[in-house]
């Protein structure tokens, strides 16, 4: 299976290549990708250099253009697609069907991957994207069990990529608007969930309080591991309970299911985290690369350090081993 | 990992003017070595960033646009748009991109307050910069550059091991 690794900066890109990535995915410095964070991402020239560096090392570059085009501003996305193709991107990762149509008709030879943001998770949806736009690969939403993934793989005519490690969203990828209810911005449209401009932290005695757009969304006791300041990972008072209403601050880790995913016919494993630093990229990529190449009994030992990098310093296999009805 | 107590006590006894002189030299030398350091900041370059080592009595205020760094005693509480506080060696490791900022934040080893958009932009700018402080600052030690670099590398190695 291929190892698909994140890069938010050229330095992280180089770390990913060095640590053993088969492909690195990245985006431009604007709202055309779902990690539109301050100081992050690539200029056109940085992308061109990254692609060249990757090719020199036998590593592919995938460019994420995985937000939905704003009416009246479609040119921003079309230009980004033009520039990604011109830079030599080995694939573009798209969510908006109109952008898929533009790329497949303008650049019929360009490899097209369907982003997790497109939220395609059944045979008919995937078949439509393959037949209409020539999609070669689909990144599956993190909502399916391993047997469901295996069933899909048997019945679709494209490669499947699944998230293996990193941040975990509520199970409505590409459809989640929670962030926009409070901040007016969402990952689907502006490429940013709970934008940093709306986040504040304050110390309250030994506690750390996180606020989003003026609303208190969490309070962490002294030395309690923290999470991202997103609404889905906020702690709320509901009836007589205080707790996580949507999901706990926890990261995805499905490396225990590596053999099952391989048997299921999965082509590629994706690491989440373009917003993370190059140290995260280097450590996670090298650990997963070592685990991929290790015999099953030696695998866990290769991954022991990763929980410390995780949100809330905990991991879960999430829906991959769904234990709820 | 905290600075050894005798070392932090010794540093704390230094006059502010002397610390400012050394820090200012190091800051401008780093800017010479990495002239594109603040490119990723965009409009955030006009913000004032405060770095507050929790194991020292000094804080450092940086204004990227005017390329100044100013040293204060902690009690002075200089006004900043965004602040980051944590052990000195953790802040230096972050500066070099040797550890992941989010992971350190999750572990509660550092705290951030103020304008998070500015702080995130600065974090990403630093992370892309490939600082290597022993290498970048060795020349400041003049004829002792090589031993300075070797000692600094040993200290860094031990500090990073302590954070693992």
Interface residues (C-beta under 8 A of the other chain):
Chain A: X8 X9 X10 X11 X12 X37 X38 X39 X40 X195 X196 X197 X199 X200 X201 X202 X203 X208 X220 X222 X223 X224 X225 X226 X227 X228 X249 X275 X276 X277 X278 X279 X280 X283 X305 X308 X309 X310 X311 X312 X313
Chain B: X40 X41 X42 X44 X97 X98 X99 X100 X101 X102 X103 X105 X106 X107 X108 X111 X112 X113 X114 X116 X117 X118 X119 X120 X121 X122 X123 X124 X125 X127 X128 X129 X130 X164
